């Protein structure tokens, strides 16, 4: 059975983008050799990358023409991808399928492949997957910056969501990687 892992970079104050969509300047504070190696590992081990519609559109606009990280661009363009969208039915980025029912589709896909399934970004999708109990791990890169405003990664919830810490360590840029498992039961 595959493991569904959510990956995102957030600021210390919990934002995954600035005030404007795709304002990802916080990544500059954590990106370094450690995150580069982690990104390459994603490409080696992942069976599927999953995005919500907004994240998909940003990724699809960036990676096909990226020249700054050719090894990462190579796997990002080649790896199987799934975009969760009620309106996008014919995604154009290589090797991408669309689903209007990500909970059912990811439940099915977790049964088909033992490799990890990574959800990149996609706050609204992550919320739905957490609600459905499909998230096996949260892997968060905490950028050493306080943005002050932006889009929070986790929506306000009516109930607490306890997490179990699996791993934590500092990266070469002063950020921290935190790996959690949602508490069950």
C-alpha positions in Angstrom: 0.0 0.0 0.0 1.3 3.5 -0.9 1.9 6.2 1.6 0.3 9.6 1.0 2.7 12.3 2.1 1.9 16.0 2.1 5.0 18.3 1.4 5.1 22.0 1.7 7.3 24.9 2.8 5.7 27.3 5.2 6.9 30.3 7.1 7.3 30.3 10.9 4.0 32.0 11.1 2.3 29.4 9.0 2.0 30.9 5.5 2.8 28.9 2.4 2.6 31.9 0.1 2.6 35.7 0.5 -0.3 38.0 -0.1 -0.5 37.2 -3.8 -0.9 33.8 -5.4 2.4 32.2 -6.2 4.4 34.7 -4.0 6.8 32.0 -2.9 9.7 34.2 -1.8 9.7 32.3 1.5 11.4 29.4 -0.4 14.5 31.6 -0.8 15.1 31.4 3.0 15.1 27.6 3.2 16.3 26.5 -0.3 19.8 25.1 -0.2 21.7 21.9 -0.8 19.7 19.9 1.8 16.4 20.8 0.2 17.8 20.2 -3.2 18.8 16.6 -2.2 15.4 16.1 -0.7 13.7 17.2 -3.9 15.8 14.8 -5.9 14.8 12.0 -3.4 11.1 12.8 -4.1 11.8 12.1 -7.8 13.6 8.9 -7.1 11.0 7.3 -4.8 7.6 8.8 -5.7 5.1 7.0 -7.7 2.8 10.0 -8.2 2.7 13.7 -7.5 -0.7 15.3 -6.7 -1.7 18.9 -6.9 -4.8 21.0 -6.4 -5.8 23.1 -9.4 -3.9 26.3 -8.4 -0.7 24.5 -7.5 -0.9 22.5 -10.7 -1.2 25.6 -12.8 1.8 27.2 -11.2 3.9 24.0 -11.5 2.9 23.4 -15.1 3.9 27.0 -16.0 7.3 26.7 -14.3 8.8 23.2 -14.7 8.6 22.7 -18.5 10.9 25.7 -19.1 13.0 25.6 -15.9 16.7 25.7 -16.5 17.9 26.5 -12.9 17.5 22.9 -11.6 17.7 20.6 -14.6 17.7 17.3 -12.6 14.6 18.4 -10.7 12.9 19.7 -13.8 13.6 16.3 -15.5 11.7 14.3 -13.0 8.9 16.9 -12.5 8.2 16.8 -16.2 8.4 13.0 -16.4 6.7 11.7 -13.3 3.0 10.7 -13.2 0.9 13.6 -11.9 -2.7 13.9 -10.8 -4.5 17.2 -10.6 -7.6 17.5 -8.4 -10.1 19.8 -10.2 -13.8 20.0 -10.9 -13.3 22.0 -14.1 -10.0 20.9 -15.6 -10.5 17.8 -17.6 -7.6 17.8 -20.1 -4.4 18.8 -18.4 -1.6 19.6 -20.8 1.5 19.1 -18.7 3.2 15.8 -19.6 2.0 12.7 -17.9 -0.9 14.4 -16.0 -4.4 13.1 -15.3 -7.3 15.0 -13.8 -9.8 13.9 -11.2 -12.9 15.6 -9.8 -13.0 13.1 -6.9 -9.5 13.2 -5.3 -10.5 11.3 -2.2 -11.9 8.3 -4.2 -9.0 8.4 -6.7 -6.3 8.6 -4.1 -7.9 5.8 -2.0 -7.7 3.7 -5.1 -4.2 4.7 -6.1 -2.8 4.0 -2.6 -3.9 0.4 -3.1 -2.2 0.1 -6.5 1.4 1.1 -5.8 3.7 0.8 -2.8 5.7 3.9 -3.7 4.9 7.2 -1.9 2.4 9.6 -3.3 3.4 13.2 -2.7 0.9 16.1 -2.5 2.8 19.3 -3.1 1.3 22.5 -1.8 -2.4 22.6 -2.4 -3.9 23.7 0.9 -7.5 23.2 0.0 -6.8 19.7 -1.3 -4.8 18.9 1.8 -7.7 19.9 4.0 -10.0 17.5 2.2 -7.5 14.7 2.4 -6.9 15.3 6.1 -10.7 15.3 6.7 -11.0 12.0 4.8 -8.2 10.4 6.8 -6.0 9.7 3.7 -2.9 11.6 4.8 -0.2 9.3 6.2 2.4 12.0 6.8 2.9 15.7 6.8 6.4 16.8 5.8 6.9 20.5 6.4 9.9 22.6 5.6 9.8 25.6 8.1 11.5 28.5 6.4 13.4 30.8 8.8 11.2 33.8 8.1 8.1 35.5 9.6 6.1 36.7 6.6 3.5 38.6 8.6 0.7 38.0 6.1 -0.2 35.7 3.3 -2.1 32.5 2.7 -2.1 30.1 5.7 -1.4 26.5 4.9 -3.8 25.1 7.4 -7.4 26.3 7.4 -9.1 27.2 10.7 -10.5 23.9 12.0 -13.4 23.3 14.3 -11.4 20.6 16.1 -7.8 20.1 17.0 -5.9 17.6 14.8 -3.3 15.9 17.0 0.0 14.9 15.2 2.7 12.5 16.2 6.3 13.7 15.5 8.2 11.2 13.5 11.3 13.2 12.7 12.8 16.7 13.0 16.1 18.2 11.9 17.7 21.4 10.8 18.7 22.0 7.2 21.8 23.9 6.0 20.0 27.2 5.6 18.7 27.4 9.1 15.2 26.0 8.3 13.8 22.9 9.9 12.1 19.8 8.4 9.3 18.4 10.5 7.7 15.0 9.7 4.4 14.2 11.4 1.8 11.5 11.3 -1.8 12.4 11.9 -2.9 10.7 15.2 -5.4 8.0 14.5 -8.5 7.4 16.6 
